[in-house]
Amino acid sequence: LAAEPDTYWTDQFNNVDSLDGYAGIGKELFEQMNGRIDVFCGAVGTGGMLGGVMRALREAGSQARIVALEPASSPSLTEGRGGPHGVEGIGTGRVPPHTQHFPPDEARAIREEDARALARRLAKEEGLLVGTSSGLNIAAAIDIARELGPGKVVTTVAVDTGLKYLNGDLFTG
């Protein structure tokens, strides 16, 4: 498609501009938390968000542990193989170049069922309408916070709205 007239190919898997674009999240987290971040975790699609946040945190002097997340049914980062899943925008079944250039400290596979259940809970109990990838991020952040115990700061992002999921089965279960 990129060769067709009036078409621009973003090449998200290799375009380093996305790292600059996502760096703002890392800068904002660092500023809002006064540099006190023990862990940042986030789901990986192209790896641009995780790499951009990681780079910004490191440049600001943060030693936060960076944890890459993926659906357990497509564990390319944790087991070297892809697989089918329903978490849009992440878990492409391969290790994206951005994570090779900016390797996380750890990778974790999160069950899609847990991500979907948490997205429903967030909508019902907190009034936060988020999608499955945000549910995955937040489920992992909660798990990591429980592991670390009180007094530790674990951060993540809610990357999308749940509006596009209203016609699907995310909020019917």
Accessible surface in RSA format (square Angstrom, percent):
REM  Atomic radii and reference values for relative SASA: ProtOr
REM  Chains: A
REM  Algorithm: Lee & Richards
REM  Probe-radius: 1.40
REM  Slices: 20
REM RES _ NUM      All-atoms   Total-Side   Main-Chain    Non-polar    All polar
REM                ABS   REL    ABS   REL    ABS   REL    ABS   REL    ABS   REL
RES LEU A   1   169.69  94.5 127.49  91.2  42.20 106.1 127.74  89.7  41.96 112.9
RES ALA A   2    50.44  46.4  29.41  45.4  21.03  47.8  30.11  42.4  20.34  53.9
RES ALA A   3   107.17  98.5  67.42 104.0  39.75  90.4  78.97 111.2  28.20  74.7
RES GLU A   4    94.14  54.1  88.23  66.8   5.91  14.1  29.90  57.8  64.24  52.4
RES PRO A   5   117.73  85.8  95.17  86.8  22.56  82.0 107.17  88.5  10.56  65.7
RES ASP A   6   160.16 112.2 107.78 107.3  52.38 123.9  44.55 104.8 115.61 115.3
RES THR A   7    60.81  43.2  33.74  34.2  27.07  64.5  27.02  36.3  33.79  51.1
RES TYR A   8   172.26  80.4 145.79  82.9  26.47  68.9 117.93  88.6  54.33  67.0
RES TRP A   9   164.02  65.8 147.06  71.2  16.95  39.8 125.98  67.2  38.04  61.7
RES THR A  10    63.15  44.9  60.90  61.7   2.25   5.4  52.05  69.9  11.11  16.8
RES ASP A  11    36.80  25.8  34.72  34.6   2.07   4.9  10.99  25.9  25.80  25.7
RES GLN A  12   108.03  60.4 103.60  75.7   4.42  10.5  19.12  40.7  88.91  67.4
RES PHE A  13    50.69  25.4  50.69  31.4   0.00   0.0  50.69  30.7   0.00   0.0
RES ASN A  14    83.17  57.4  64.95  62.8  18.22  43.9  21.38  51.5  61.79  59.7
RES ASN A  15    40.84  28.2  32.73  31.6   8.11  19.5  14.67  35.3  26.18  25.3
RES VAL A  16    89.04  58.6  86.96  78.7   2.08   5.0  86.96  75.6   2.08   5.6
RES ASP A  17    94.85  66.4  89.43  89.0   5.43  12.8  26.32  61.9  68.54  68.4
RES SER A  18    30.16  25.5  19.78  26.4  10.39  23.9  29.12  62.0   1.04   1.5
RES LEU A  19     2.53   1.4   2.53   1.8   0.00   0.0   2.53   1.8   0.00   0.0
RES ASP A  20    87.98  61.6  72.98  72.6  15.00  35.5  29.48  69.4  58.50  58.3
RES GLY A  21    63.29  78.1   0.00   N/A  63.29  78.1  38.74 106.3  24.55  55.0
RES TYR A  22    89.27  41.7  89.12  50.7   0.15   0.4  41.87  31.5  47.40  58.4
RES ALA A  23     7.81   7.2   7.81  12.1   0.00   0.0   7.81  11.0   0.00   0.0
RES GLY A  24    38.19  47.1   0.00   N/A  38.19  47.1  32.95  90.4   5.24  11.7
RES ILE A  25    53.22  30.3  50.78  37.8   2.44   5.9  52.03  37.5   1.19   3.2
RES GLY A  26     0.00   0.0   0.00   N/A   0.00   0.0   0.00   0.0   0.00   0.0
RES LYS A  27   111.41  54.4 109.35  67.1   2.06   4.9  58.45  52.6  52.97  56.4
RES GLU A  28    95.94  55.1  93.29  70.6   2.66   6.3  29.56  57.2  66.38  54.2
RES LEU A  29    27.28  15.2  27.28  19.5   0.00   0.0  27.28  19.2   0.00   0.0
RES PHE A  30    49.84  24.9  49.66  30.8   0.18   0.5  49.66  30.1   0.18   0.5
RES GLU A  31   126.70  72.7 109.74  83.0  16.97  40.4  44.70  86.5  82.00  67.0
RES GLN A  32   122.13  68.3  91.88  67.1  30.26  72.0  36.50  77.7  85.63  64.9
RES MET A  33    66.10  34.2  59.46  39.3   6.64  15.8  37.59  32.0  28.51  37.8
RES ASN A  34   139.81  96.4 107.01 103.4  32.80  79.0  34.84  83.9 104.97 101.5
RES GLY A  35    23.65  29.2   0.00   N/A  23.65  29.2   6.89  18.9  16.76  37.5
RES ARG A  36   133.42  56.0 126.81  64.6   6.61  15.7  64.05  87.5  69.37  42.0
RES ILE A  37    11.67   6.6   0.00   0.0  11.67  28.1   0.12   0.1  11.55  31.3
RES ASP A  38    48.17  33.7  38.56  38.4   9.61  22.7   9.91  23.3  38.26  38.2
RES VAL A  39     1.82   1.2   1.82   1.6   0.00   0.0   1.82   1.6   0.00   0.0
RES PHE A  40     0.00   0.0   0.00   0.0   0.00   0.0   0.00   0.0   0.00   0.0
RES CYS A  41     0.00   0.0   0.00   0.0   0.00   0.0   0.00   0.0   0.00   0.0
RES GLY A  42     0.00   0.0   0.00   N/A   0.00   0.0   0.00   0.0   0.00   0.0
RES ALA A  43     9.90   9.1   2.78   4.3   7.12  16.2   2.78   3.9   7.12  18.9
RES VAL A  44     5.45   3.6   2.73   2.5   2.72   6.5   3.36   2.9   2.09   5.7
RES GLY A  45     9.52  11.7   0.00   N/A   9.52  11.7   3.63  10.0   5.89  13.2
RES THR A  46    30.50  21.7  27.09  27.5   3.40   8.1  16.27  21.8  14.23  21.5
RES GLY A  47     2.83   3.5   0.00   N/A   2.83   3.5   1.30   3.6   1.53   3.4
RES GLY A  48     0.16   0.2   0.00   N/A   0.16   0.2   0.00   0.0   0.16   0.4
RES MET A  49    20.37  10.6  18.04  11.9   2.34   5.6  18.04  15.3   2.34   3.1
RES LEU A  50     1.30   0.7   0.74   0.5   0.57   1.4   0.74   0.5   0.57   1.5
RES GLY A  51     1.46   1.8   0.00   N/A   1.46   1.8   0.91   2.5   0.56   1.2
RES GLY A  52     0.00   0.0   0.00   N/A   0.00   0.0   0.00   0.0   0.00   0.0
RES VAL A  53     0.00   0.0   0.00   0.0   0.00   0.0   0.00   0.0   0.00   0.0
RES MET A  54    13.62   7.1  13.62   9.0   0.00   0.0   0.81   0.7  12.81  17.0
RES ARG A  55    61.49  25.8  59.09  30.1   2.40   5.7  22.76  31.1  38.72  23.5
RES ALA A  56     2.78   2.6   0.00   0.0   2.78   6.3   1.18   1.7   1.60   4.2
RES LEU A  57     0.00   0.0   0.00   0.0   0.00   0.0   0.00   0.0   0.00   0.0
RES ARG A  58    86.45  36.3  70.46  35.9  15.99  38.1  44.77  61.2  41.68  25.3
RES GLU A  59   132.49  76.1  92.46  70.0  40.03  95.3  50.55  97.8  81.94  66.9
RES ALA A  60    45.08  41.4  14.20  21.9  30.88  70.2  26.92  37.9  18.16  48.1
RES GLY A  61    52.02  64.1   0.00   N/A  52.02  64.1  31.30  85.9  20.71  46.4
RES SER A  62     3.71   3.1   0.00   0.0   3.71   8.6   3.71   7.9   0.00   0.0
RES GLN A  63   157.42  88.0 129.34  94.5  28.08  66.8  61.98 131.9  95.44  72.4
RES ALA A  64     2.43   2.2   0.00   0.0   2.43   5.5   1.95   2.7   0.48   1.3
RES ARG A  65    75.67  31.8  72.77  37.1   2.90   6.9  41.84  57.2  33.83  20.5
RES ILE A  66     0.26   0.1   0.26   0.2   0.00   0.0   0.26   0.2   0.00   0.0
RES VAL A  67     0.00   0.0   0.00   0.0   0.00   0.0   0.00   0.0   0.00   0.0
RES ALA A  68     0.04   0.0   0.00   0.0   0.04   0.1   0.00   0.0   0.04   0.1
RES LEU A  69     0.00   0.0   0.00   0.0   0.00   0.0   0.00   0.0   0.00   0.0
RES GLU A  70     1.83   1.1   1.83   1.4   0.00   0.0   1.29   2.5   0.54   0.4
RES PRO A  71     0.03   0.0   0.03   0.0   0.00   0.0   0.03   0.0   0.00   0.0
RES ALA A  72    36.29  33.4  25.97  40.1  10.32  23.5  26.18  36.9  10.11  26.8
RES SER A  73    52.31  44.2  37.52  50.1  14.80  34.1  46.24  98.5   6.07   8.5
RES SER A  74     0.26   0.2   0.26   0.3   0.00   0.0   0.00   0.0   0.26   0.4
RES PRO A  75     0.24   0.2   0.24   0.2   0.00   0.0   0.24   0.2   0.00   0.0
RES SER A  76     7.11   6.0   4.92   6.6   2.19   5.0   2.15   4.6   4.97   7.0
RES LEU A  77    40.22  22.4  11.53   8.2  28.69  72.1  12.44   8.7  27.78  74.8
RES THR A  78    54.89  39.0  19.91  20.2  34.98  83.4  25.56  34.3  29.33  44.3
RES GLU A  79   111.16  63.8  75.45  57.1  35.70  85.0  36.04  69.7  75.12  61.3
RES GLY A  80    65.29  80.5   0.00   N/A  65.29  80.5  29.28  80.4  36.01  80.7
RES ARG A  81   128.62  54.0 122.61  62.5   6.01  14.3  62.50  85.4  66.12  40.1
RES GLY A  82    31.35  38.7   0.00   N/A  31.35  38.7   8.18  22.5  23.17  51.9
RES GLY A  83    27.26  33.6   0.00   N/A  27.26  33.6  15.58  42.7  11.69  26.2
RES PRO A  84   126.21  92.0 109.13  99.5  17.08  62.1 120.65  99.6   5.56  34.6
RES HIS A  85    55.96  30.6  15.42  10.7  40.54 103.7  20.75  21.4  35.20  41.0
RES GLY A  86    40.96  50.5   0.00   N/A  40.96  50.5  30.16  82.8  10.79  24.2
RES VAL A  87     1.46   1.0   0.00   0.0   1.46   3.5   0.41   0.4   1.05   2.9
RES GLU A  88    99.94  57.4  87.11  65.9  12.84  30.6  40.99  79.3  58.96  48.1
RES GLY A  89    69.60  85.8   0.00   N/A  69.60  85.8  42.60 116.9  27.00  60.5
RES ILE A  90    17.66  10.0  11.43   8.5   6.23  15.0  11.43   8.2   6.23  16.9
RES GLY A  91     8.64  10.7   0.00   N/A   8.64  10.7   3.30   9.1   5.34  12.0
RES THR A  92    64.65  46.0  27.33  27.7  37.32  88.9  36.16  48.6  28.49  43.1
RES GLY A  93    29.58  36.5   0.00   N/A  29.58  36.5   9.55  26.2  20.04  44.9
RES ARG A  94   117.98  49.5 111.17  56.7   6.81  16.2  55.63  76.0  62.35  37.8
RES VAL A  95    59.46  39.1  49.07  44.4  10.39  25.0  49.07  42.6  10.39  28.2
RES PRO A  96     1.30   1.0   1.30   1.2   0.00   0.0   1.30   1.1   0.00   0.0
RES PRO A  97    26.27  19.1  26.27  23.9   0.00   0.0  26.27  21.7   0.00   0.0
RES HIS A  98     1.98   1.1   1.97   1.4   0.01   0.0   0.75   0.8   1.22   1.4
RES THR A  99     6.37   4.5   2.42   2.5   3.95   9.4   2.88   3.9   3.49   5.3
RES GLN A 100   110.24  61.6  83.80  61.2  26.44  63.0  33.93  72.2  76.31  57.9
RES HIS A 101   127.85  69.9 101.81  70.8  26.04  66.6  67.13  69.2  60.72  70.7
RES PHE A 102    49.61  24.8  47.40  29.4   2.21   5.8  48.76  29.6   0.85   2.4
RES PRO A 103    86.28  62.9  76.75  70.0   9.54  34.7  76.75  63.4   9.54  59.3
RES PRO A 104    31.37  22.9  14.79  13.5  16.58  60.3  14.83  12.2  16.54 102.8
RES ASP A 105    85.21  59.7  48.04  47.8  37.16  87.9  19.06  44.9  66.14  66.0
RES GLU A 106    52.43  30.1  43.03  32.6   9.40  22.4  32.47  62.8  19.96  16.3
RES ALA A 107    31.62  29.1  12.30  19.0  19.32  43.9  12.30  17.3  19.32  51.2
RES ARG A 108    46.93  19.7  43.70  22.3   3.23   7.7  21.30  29.1  25.63  15.5
RES ALA A 109    40.88  37.6  15.17  23.4  25.71  58.5  15.17  21.4  25.71  68.1
RES ILE A 110    15.81   9.0  13.89  10.3   1.92   4.6  15.81  11.4   0.00   0.0
RES ARG A 111   132.11  55.5 129.02  65.8   3.09   7.4  53.53  73.2  78.58  47.6
RES GLU A 112    29.20  16.8  26.55  20.1   2.65   6.3   8.99  17.4  20.21  16.5
RES GLU A 113   103.70  59.5  98.54  74.5   5.16  12.3  54.00 104.5  49.69  40.6
RES ASP A 114    59.57  41.7  53.99  53.7   5.57  13.2  15.13  35.6  44.44  44.3
RES ALA A 115     0.00   0.0   0.00   0.0   0.00   0.0   0.00   0.0   0.00   0.0
RES ARG A 116    46.84  19.7  46.84  23.9   0.00   0.0  11.31  15.5  35.52  21.5
RES ALA A 117    45.88  42.2  43.23  66.7   2.65   6.0  44.20  62.2   1.69   4.5
RES LEU A 118    15.93   8.9  14.47  10.4   1.46   3.7  15.56  10.9   0.37   1.0
RES ALA A 119     0.00   0.0   0.00   0.0   0.00   0.0   0.00   0.0   0.00   0.0
RES ARG A 120    62.93  26.4  59.58  30.4   3.35   8.0  21.04  28.8  41.89  25.4
RES ARG A 121   132.41  55.6 130.10  66.3   2.31   5.5  47.51  64.9  84.90  51.5
RES LEU A 122    18.58  10.4  18.10  13.0   0.48   1.2  18.58  13.1   0.00   0.0
RES ALA A 123    30.89  28.4  16.36  25.2  14.53  33.0  17.54  24.7  13.35  35.4
RES LYS A 124   181.42  88.5 145.49  89.3  35.93  85.5  97.95  88.2  83.46  88.9
RES GLU A 125   102.24  58.7  67.75  51.3  34.49  82.1  33.14  64.1  69.10  56.4
RES GLU A 126   114.51  65.7  86.62  65.5  27.88  66.4  20.43  39.5  94.08  76.8
RES GLY A 127    64.97  80.1   0.00   N/A  64.97  80.1  33.16  91.0  31.81  71.2
RES LEU A 128    91.14  50.8  89.25  63.9   1.89   4.7  91.14  64.0   0.00   0.0
RES LEU A 129    63.76  35.5  50.99  36.5  12.77  32.1  50.99  35.8  12.77  34.4
RES VAL A 130     9.99   6.6   9.99   9.0   0.00   0.0   9.99   8.7   0.00   0.0
RES GLY A 131     0.00   0.0   0.00   N/A   0.00   0.0   0.00   0.0   0.00   0.0
RES THR A 132     0.47   0.3   0.47   0.5   0.00   0.0   0.00   0.0   0.47   0.7
RES SER A 133     5.25   4.4   5.25   7.0   0.00   0.0   1.28   2.7   3.97   5.6
RES SER A 134     0.00   0.0   0.00   0.0   0.00   0.0   0.00   0.0   0.00   0.0
RES GLY A 135     0.00   0.0   0.00   N/A   0.00   0.0   0.00   0.0   0.00   0.0
RES LEU A 136     0.00   0.0   0.00   0.0   0.00   0.0   0.00   0.0   0.00   0.0
RES ASN A 137     0.58   0.4   0.58   0.6   0.00   0.0   0.00   0.0   0.58   0.6
RES ILE A 138    30.97  17.6  30.97  23.1   0.00   0.0  30.97  22.3   0.00   0.0
RES ALA A 139    11.16  10.3   8.33  12.8   2.83   6.4  10.55  14.9   0.61   1.6
RES ALA A 140     0.43   0.4   0.00   0.0   0.43   1.0   0.43   0.6   0.00   0.0
RES ALA A 141    11.90  10.9  10.87  16.8   1.02   2.3  11.26  15.9   0.63   1.7
RES ILE A 142    62.87  35.8  60.17  44.8   2.70   6.5  62.70  45.2   0.17   0.5
RES ASP A 143    61.52  43.1  58.82  58.5   2.70   6.4  13.48  31.7  48.04  47.9
RES ILE A 144     0.13   0.1   0.13   0.1   0.00   0.0   0.13   0.1   0.00   0.0
RES ALA A 145    40.89  37.6  36.20  55.9   4.69  10.7  37.07  52.2   3.82  10.1
RES ARG A 146   179.97  75.6 152.06  77.5  27.91  66.4  67.76  92.6 112.20  68.0
RES GLU A 147   109.45  62.8  70.67  53.5  38.78  92.3  47.87  92.6  61.59  50.3
RES LEU A 148    59.10  32.9  35.89  25.7  23.21  58.3  38.57  27.1  20.53  55.2
RES GLY A 149    22.57  27.8   0.00   N/A  22.57  27.8  18.27  50.1   4.31   9.6
RES PRO A 150   141.93 103.4 111.03 101.2  30.91 112.3 123.14 101.7  18.79 116.8
RES GLY A 151    55.03  67.9   0.00   N/A  55.03  67.9  39.26 107.7  15.77  35.3
RES LYS A 152   107.37  52.4  85.58  52.5  21.79  51.9  34.06  30.7  73.31  78.1
RES VAL A 153    19.42  12.8  16.60  15.0   2.82   6.8  19.42  16.9   0.00   0.0
RES VAL A 154    29.93  19.7   2.90   2.6  27.03  65.1   2.90   2.5  27.03  73.3
RES THR A 155    14.00  10.0   9.72   9.9   4.28  10.2  14.00  18.8   0.00   0.0
RES THR A 156    31.48  22.4  13.57  13.8  17.91  42.7  13.57  18.2  17.91  27.1
RES VAL A 157    21.23  14.0  16.21  14.7   5.02  12.1  21.23  18.4   0.00   0.0
RES ALA A 158    62.87  57.8  29.99  46.3  32.88  74.8  29.99  42.2  32.88  87.1
RES VAL A 159    74.13  48.8  38.73  35.1  35.40  85.3  46.13  40.1  28.00  75.9
RES ASP A 160    37.93  26.6  20.86  20.8  17.08  40.4  29.45  69.3   8.49   8.5
RES THR A 161    65.84  46.8  60.27  61.1   5.57  13.3  56.67  76.1   9.17  13.9
RES GLY A 162     0.00   0.0   0.00   N/A   0.00   0.0   0.00   0.0   0.00   0.0
RES LEU A 163   110.60  61.6 100.30  71.8  10.30  25.9 100.41  70.5  10.18  27.4
RES LYS A 164   128.73  62.8  93.05  57.1  35.68  85.0  67.66  60.9  61.07  65.1
RES TYR A 165    19.10   8.9  16.69   9.5   2.41   6.3  18.47  13.9   0.63   0.8
RES LEU A 166    99.79  55.6  75.61  54.1  24.18  60.8  76.00  53.4  23.79  64.0
RES ASN A 167   157.08 108.3 121.04 117.0  36.04  86.8  33.66  81.0 123.42 119.3
RES GLY A 168    42.76  52.7   0.00   N/A  42.76  52.7  34.83  95.6   7.93  17.8
RES ASP A 169    90.61  63.5  84.48  84.1   6.14  14.5  31.46  74.0  59.16  59.0
RES LEU A 170     1.95   1.1   1.64   1.2   0.30   0.8   1.64   1.2   0.30   0.8
RES PHE A 171    53.90  27.0  26.20  16.2  27.69  72.1  26.76  16.2  27.13  77.7
RES THR A 172   108.13  76.9  71.38  72.4  36.76  87.6  67.83  91.1  40.30  60.9
RES GLY A 173    78.20  96.4   0.00   N/A  78.20  96.4  53.39 146.5  24.81  55.6
END  Absolute sums over single chains surface
CHAIN  1 A     9126.8       6724.2       2402.6       4944.1       4182.7
END  Absolute sums over all chains
TOTAL          9126.8       6724.2       2402.6       4944.1       4182.7
